[in-house]
């Protein structure tokens, strides 16, 4: 299976939008364990009312991209904190 078809078969662990910016958060495995990353896409309709996806952001979309990136970072950091808490053994008092 090629890398692109493998990615198409996977599903994001979280998705949200800010304006026309669509965000997907992905969980991956690495040598240090699981980690999450985000991808950003611009969704828009053309003159024929058909949907398209882009990765180039104009001036009007940059504020949405900024907000989306901030929210993605918050969600990933919250996941990291929750997983660190679960993995750490409780100390005997």
Phi, psi and omega in degrees: 000132181286163183299318182293323179287331175295316179295324179294328181284333179285154177241143177293153178277346180203147178216145173199170179230155170220108187063229179271001181273122178253132184241135172238133176251129186246144173254132182232166177247139177224181181295335178263010179110197183286146173213162181238149177218165183236146171239149183234134178225149175257122179255133181207159177256142178271187182296337178268010177067029178256142182282143176223161178238135178226169178233013178250128188247125177277176183307316183291338181266346185294326177296319177294321178296318178299313179296319181295319179295320179297315180294319178298317179299316179299314181296319180291317179296321177297320177297316179299315179297316180297321181285328175294318180298318182291327186279333184284131178290148178282135180281146178280126182256000000 
